[in-house]
Amino acid sequence: MFPGGGAPNMQKLLKQAQQMQADYLAAQEELNSAEVTASAGGGLVSATVSGAGELKSVSIDPKAVDLDDLETLEDLVVAAVAAANADAKELAEEKMGPITQAMSGMSGGLGLPGM
């Protein structure tokens, strides 16, 4: 039931939906252009990912390269990439969370299917 018992103002709802869509697209664009860098091994290995989680670069300090112990270097690369991805996911939740919550709250109140 809608507040006041009447039908919702469809023009107002449409305007809110359009604003939410614009906010969503702007946040998505911001995430795609954002970059997050994380490191492992005290900074010996660092990885940069986009806000969308795309691996952009890996940097390895020459001190981390020991031909007799490549397994440690491999572990540091995996750890740096995982940390950067976790930071990118946190950034995405920070940017998209409020918009997603608003959209689900709005659609839940209207009883619209698929939203």
KEGUTOR-909658 format. One record per residue: y, x, z of N, C-alpha, C in turn; residue number from 1. Coordinates in nm, 3 decimals, padded with zeros to 5 digits. Layout:
<pts>
<pt <Y; X; Z>; <Y; X; Z>; <Y; X; Z>; NUM>;
...
</pts>
This chain:
<pts>
<pt <-00.118; 00.085; 00.000>; <00.000; 00.000; 00.000>; <00.123; 00.088; 00.000>; 1>;
<pt <00.225; 00.049; -00.068>; <00.348; 00.125; -00.077>; <00.444; 00.081; 00.032>; 2>;
<pt <00.529; 00.175; 00.078>; <00.627; 00.139; 00.181>; <00.711; 00.021; 00.134>; 3>;
<pt <00.733; -00.071; 00.222>; <00.813; -00.188; 00.189>; <00.731; -00.295; 00.119>; 4>;
<pt <00.604; -00.266; 00.089>; <00.516; -00.365; 00.029>; <00.533; -00.385; -00.120>; 5>;
<pt <00.635; -00.324; -00.181>; <00.658; -00.346; -00.323>; <00.595; -00.237; -00.409>; 6>;
<pt <00.611; -00.252; -00.536>; <00.561; -00.151; -00.629>; <00.652; -00.028; -00.624>; 7>;
<pt <00.597; 00.088; -00.651>; <00.680; 00.209; -00.648>; <00.777; 00.208; -00.766>; 8>;
<pt <00.885; 00.277; -00.750>; <00.981; 00.294; -00.858>; <00.919; 00.393; -00.956>; 9>;
<pt <00.867; 00.344; -01.068>; <00.793; 00.428; -01.163>; <00.880; 00.538; -01.222>; 10>;
<pt <01.007; 00.510; -01.243>; <01.096; 00.612; -01.298>; <01.111; 00.727; -01.198>; 11>;
<pt <01.124; 00.691; -01.070>; <01.137; 00.793; -00.966>; <01.008; 00.874; -00.956>; 12>;
<pt <00.893; 00.808; -00.962>; <00.764; 00.877; -00.956>; <00.746; 00.970; -01.076>; 13>;
<pt <00.786; 00.924; -01.194>; <00.775; 01.005; -01.313>; <00.863; 01.129; -01.301>; 14>;
<pt <00.984; 01.111; -01.251>; <01.075; 01.223; -01.234>; <01.017; 01.324; -01.134>; 15>;
<pt <00.958; 01.275; -01.024>; <00.896; 01.365; -00.926>; <00.779; 01.440; -00.989>; 16>;
<pt <00.698; 01.370; -01.067>; <00.583; 01.434; -01.132>; <00.629; 01.541; -01.230>; 17>;
<pt <00.734; 01.512; -01.305>; <00.787; 01.610; -01.400>; <00.841; 01.732; -01.327>; 18>;
<pt <00.908; 01.710; -01.213>; <00.962; 01.822; -01.136>; <00.848; 01.907; -01.080>; 19>;
<pt <00.742; 01.842; -01.031>; <00.627; 01.916; -00.980>; <00.561; 01.998; -01.090>; 20>;
<pt <00.551; 01.939; -01.208>; <00.492; 02.012; -01.321>; <00.578; 02.133; -01.356>; 21>;
<pt <00.708; 02.117; -01.358>; <00.798; 02.228; -01.388>; <00.786; 02.337; -01.281>; 22>;
<pt <00.779; 02.294; -01.153>; <00.763; 02.390; -01.043>; <00.631; 02.465; -01.057>; 23>;
<pt <00.526; 02.392; -01.093>; <00.393; 02.452; -01.109>; <00.395; 02.556; -01.221>; 24>;
<pt <00.453; 02.521; -01.336>; <00.459; 02.613; -01.449>; <00.544; 02.736; -01.416>; 25>;
<pt <00.653; 02.716; -01.343>; <00.738; 02.829; -01.304>; <00.664; 02.922; -01.209>; 26>;
<pt <00.592; 02.866; -01.113>; <00.514; 02.947; -01.019>; <00.403; 03.022; -01.092>; 27>;
<pt <00.338; 02.955; -01.186>; <00.232; 03.018; -01.264>; <00.288; 03.134; -01.347>; 28>;
<pt <00.402; 03.114; -01.408>; <00.467; 03.220; -01.487>; <00.503; 03.339; -01.397>; 29>;
<pt <00.555; 03.307; -01.278>; <00.590; 03.413; -01.183>; <00.467; 03.492; -01.142>; 30>;
<pt <00.356; 03.423; -01.119>; <00.232; 03.491; -01.083>; <00.182; 03.581; -01.195>; 31>;
<pt <00.189; 03.532; -01.318>; <00.142; 03.611; -01.431>; <00.222; 03.740; -01.449>; 32>;
<pt <00.349; 03.738; -01.414>; <00.431; 03.857; -01.430>; <00.434; 03.944; -01.304>; 33>;
<pt <00.389; 03.892; -01.192>; <00.388; 03.969; -01.067>; <00.275; 04.070; -01.070>; 34>;
<pt <00.294; 04.181; -01.001>; <00.190; 04.282; -00.986>; <00.176; 04.318; -00.839>; 35>;
<pt <00.051; 04.337; -00.798>; <00.021; 04.373; -00.660>; <-00.060; 04.502; -00.663>; 36>;
<pt <-00.022; 04.598; -00.579>; <-00.094; 04.724; -00.573>; <-00.150; 04.742; -00.433>; 37>;
<pt <-00.276; 04.787; -00.426>; <-00.340; 04.816; -00.298>; <-00.413; 04.949; -00.313>; 38>;
<pt <-00.436; 05.015; -00.199>; <-00.502; 05.145; -00.206>; <-00.618; 05.153; -00.108>; 39>;
<pt <-00.697; 05.257; -00.127>; <-00.811; 05.283; -00.040>; <-00.819; 05.434; -00.019>; 40>;
<pt <-00.889; 05.472; 00.085>; <-00.905; 05.615; 00.113>; <-00.775; 05.682; 00.149>; 41>;
<pt <-00.691; 05.611; 00.223>; <-00.563; 05.669; 00.263>; <-00.471; 05.696; 00.146>; 42>;
<pt <-00.483; 05.617; 00.041>; <-00.396; 05.631; -00.075>; <-00.454; 05.719; -00.185>; 43>;
<pt <-00.578; 05.765; -00.168>; <-00.640; 05.848; -00.272>; <-00.668; 05.769; -00.399>; 44>;
<pt <-00.696; 05.641; -00.384>; <-00.721; 05.554; -00.499>; <-00.637; 05.429; -00.483>; 45>;
<pt <-00.567; 05.391; -00.589>; <-00.491; 05.266; -00.584>; <-00.521; 05.185; -00.709>; 46>;
<pt <-00.511; 05.054; -00.693>; <-00.535; 04.962; -00.805>; <-00.419; 04.863; -00.810>; 47>;
<pt <-00.379; 04.829; -00.930>; <-00.274; 04.730; -00.952>; <-00.332; 04.615; -01.031>; 48>;
<pt <-00.311; 04.494; -00.980>; <-00.356; 04.373; -01.049>; <-00.238; 04.279; -01.065>; 49>;
<pt <-00.248; 04.192; -01.164>; <-00.144; 04.091; -01.182>; <-00.163; 03.984; -01.075>; 50>;
<pt <-00.063; 03.899; -01.061>; <-00.074; 03.789; -00.967>; <-00.187; 03.695; -01.003>; 51>;
<pt <-00.229; 03.698; -01.129>; <-00.340; 03.615; -01.175>; <-00.475; 03.685; -01.156>; 52>;
<pt <-00.473; 03.809; -01.103>; <-00.596; 03.880; -01.074>; <-00.646; 03.971; -01.184>; 53>;
<pt <-00.566; 03.994; -01.288>; <-00.606; 04.083; -01.398>; <-00.580; 04.228; -01.359>; 54>;
<pt <-00.683; 04.312; -01.366>; <-00.669; 04.454; -01.334>; <-00.578; 04.519; -01.437>; 55>;
<pt <-00.469; 04.579; -01.389>; <-00.371; 04.641; -01.477>; <-00.387; 04.793; -01.483>; 56>;
<pt <-00.413; 04.855; -01.367>; <-00.427; 05.001; -01.366>; <-00.500; 05.047; -01.241>; 57>;
<pt <-00.555; 05.168; -01.253>; <-00.619; 05.235; -01.140>; <-00.563; 05.376; -01.139>; 58>;
<pt <-00.527; 05.423; -01.021>; <-00.474; 05.558; -01.006>; <-00.563; 05.633; -00.907>; 59>;
<pt <-00.605; 05.754; -00.946>; <-00.694; 05.834; -00.862>; <-00.629; 05.969; -00.837>; 60>;
<pt <-00.608; 06.001; -00.712>; <-00.556; 06.132; -00.674>; <-00.664; 06.235; -00.704>; 61>;
<pt <-00.630; 06.347; -00.767>; <-00.731; 06.449; -00.798>; <-00.809; 06.496; -00.675>; 62>;
<pt <-00.748; 06.487; -00.556>; <-00.820; 06.527; -00.434>; <-00.941; 06.439; -00.408>; 63>;
<pt <-00.943; 06.319; -00.467>; <-01.055; 06.227; -00.444>; <-01.174; 06.259; -00.533>; 64>;
<pt <-01.154; 06.346; -00.631>; <-01.261; 06.376; -00.726>; <-01.345; 06.493; -00.676>; 65>;
<pt <-01.467; 06.461; -00.640>; <-01.567; 06.561; -00.599>; <-01.691; 06.533; -00.684>; 66>;
<pt <-01.716; 06.619; -00.779>; <-01.827; 06.596; -00.872>; <-01.961; 06.586; -00.801>; 67>;
<pt <-01.969; 06.641; -00.681>; <-02.094; 06.633; -00.605>; <-02.103; 06.503; -00.525>; 68>;
<pt <-01.995; 06.426; -00.523>; <-01.994; 06.302; -00.445>; <-01.916; 06.193; -00.520>; 69>;
<pt <-01.963; 06.159; -00.638>; <-01.897; 06.054; -00.716>; <-01.914; 05.917; -00.652>; 70>;
<pt <-02.018; 05.898; -00.573>; <-02.042; 05.768; -00.510>; <-01.926; 05.728; -00.419>; 71>;
<pt <-01.872; 05.823; -00.346>; <-01.758; 05.792; -00.258>; <-01.637; 05.751; -00.342>; 72>;
<pt <-01.612; 05.821; -00.451>; <-01.501; 05.785; -00.538>; <-01.521; 05.645; -00.596>; 73>;
<pt <-01.642; 05.615; -00.639>; <-01.672; 05.482; -00.692>; <-01.647; 05.375; -00.586>; 74>;
<pt <-01.687; 05.403; -00.463>; <-01.665; 05.309; -00.353>; <-01.516; 05.289; -00.327>; 75>;
<pt <-01.438; 05.397; -00.336>; <-01.293; 05.386; -00.315>; <-01.229; 05.302; -00.425>; 76>;
<pt <-01.274; 05.316; -00.548>; <-01.220; 05.236; -00.658>; <-01.251; 05.088; -00.635>; 77>;
<pt <-01.376; 05.060; -00.599>; <-01.414; 04.921; -00.572>; <-01.331; 04.864; -00.457>; 78>;
<pt <-01.312; 04.942; -00.352>; <-01.235; 04.895; -00.236>; <-01.089; 04.869; -00.273>; 79>;
<pt <-01.031; 04.957; -00.352>; <-00.891; 04.939; -00.392>; <-00.874; 04.815; -00.480>; 80>;
<pt <-00.966; 04.795; -00.574>; <-00.958; 04.678; -00.661>; <-00.978; 04.550; -00.580>; 81>;
<pt <-01.074; 04.553; -00.487>; <-01.099; 04.435; -00.404>; <-00.977; 04.402; -00.318>; 82>;
<pt <-00.914; 04.504; -00.261>; <-00.795; 04.481; -00.178>; <-00.680; 04.427; -00.262>; 83>;
<pt <-00.662; 04.480; -00.382>; <-00.554; 04.431; -00.469>; <-00.581; 04.287; -00.510>; 84>;
<pt <-00.706; 04.255; -00.540>; <-00.740; 04.116; -00.575>; <-00.718; 04.022; -00.458>; 85>;
<pt <-00.751; 04.066; -00.338>; <-00.728; 03.983; -00.219>; <-00.579; 03.958; -00.200>; 86>;
<pt <-00.498; 04.062; -00.223>; <-00.352; 04.045; -00.212>; <-00.300; 03.952; -00.320>; 87>;
<pt <-00.355; 03.962; -00.441>; <-00.312; 03.873; -00.550>; <-00.349; 03.729; -00.520>; 88>;
<pt <-00.468; 03.709; -00.461>; <-00.510; 03.573; -00.425>; <-00.418; 03.516; -00.317>; 89>;
<pt <-00.382; 03.598; -00.221>; <-00.290; 03.554; -00.116>; <-00.153; 03.518; -00.175>; 90>;
<pt <-00.107; 03.598; -00.270>; <00.020; 03.570; -00.337>; <00.012; 03.437; -00.413>; 91>;
<pt <-00.100; 03.416; -00.481>; <-00.119; 03.291; -00.557>; <-00.119; 03.171; -00.463>; 92>;
<pt <-00.187; 03.183; -00.349>; <-00.189; 03.072; -00.253>; <-00.050; 03.046; -00.197>; 93>;
<pt <00.026; 03.154; -00.176>; <00.162; 03.141; -00.124>; <00.251; 03.068; -00.225>; 94>;
<pt <00.237; 03.103; -00.352>; <00.321; 03.044; -00.457>; <00.275; 02.904; -00.498>; 95>;
<pt <00.144; 02.886; -00.508>; <00.091; 02.761; -00.563>; <00.055; 02.659; -00.455>; 96>;
<pt <00.029; 02.704; -00.334>; <-00.015; 02.615; -00.228>; <00.075; 02.495; -00.204>; 97>;
<pt <00.205; 02.517; -00.184>; <00.293; 02.402; -00.159>; <00.297; 02.304; -00.276>; 98>;
<pt <00.292; 02.356; -00.397>; <00.296; 02.269; -00.515>; <00.167; 02.188; -00.524>; 99>;
<pt <00.054; 02.256; -00.504>; <-00.075; 02.188; -00.509>; <-00.085; 02.081; -00.401>; 100>;
<pt <-00.037; 02.114; -00.281>; <-00.039; 02.016; -00.171>; <00.048; 01.896; -00.204>; 101>;
<pt <00.165; 01.921; -00.260>; <00.256; 01.811; -00.295>; <00.194; 01.723; -00.402>; 102>;
<pt <00.128; 01.787; -00.499>; <00.067; 01.710; -00.608>; <-00.050; 01.626; -00.555>; 103>;
<pt <-00.131; 01.684; -00.466>; <-00.243; 01.607; -00.414>; <-00.194; 01.497; -00.321>; 104>;
<pt <-00.089; 01.523; -00.247>; <-00.033; 01.421; -00.160>; <00.026; 01.305; -00.239>; 105>;
<pt <00.091; 01.340; -00.349>; <00.153; 01.236; -00.432>; <00.044; 01.152; -00.500>; 106>;
<pt <-00.055; 01.219; -00.558>; <-00.159; 01.144; -00.630>; <-00.247; 01.068; -00.533>; 107>;
<pt <-00.270; 01.125; -00.414>; <-00.352; 01.055; -00.314>; <-00.286; 00.927; -00.269>; 108>;
<pt <-00.153; 00.931; -00.259>; <-00.081; 00.812; -00.219>; <-00.078; 00.705; -00.324>; 109>;
<pt <-00.098; 00.746; -00.450>; <-00.098; 00.648; -00.559>; <-00.237; 00.599; -00.594>; 110>;
<pt <-00.338; 00.671; -00.546>; <-00.475; 00.634; -00.579>; <-00.508; 00.657; -00.725>; 111>;
<pt <-00.444; 00.760; -00.785>; <-00.471; 00.789; -00.924>; <-00.600; 00.868; -00.936>; 112>;
<pt <-00.687; 00.832; -01.026>; <-00.813; 00.905; -01.042>; <-00.788; 01.043; -01.105>; 113>;
<pt <-00.872; 01.137; -01.067>; <-00.868; 01.270; -01.128>; <-00.756; 01.358; -01.080>; 114>;
<pt <-00.683; 01.320; -00.979>; <-00.575; 01.404; -00.929>; <-00.596; 01.434; -00.783>; 115>;
</pts>
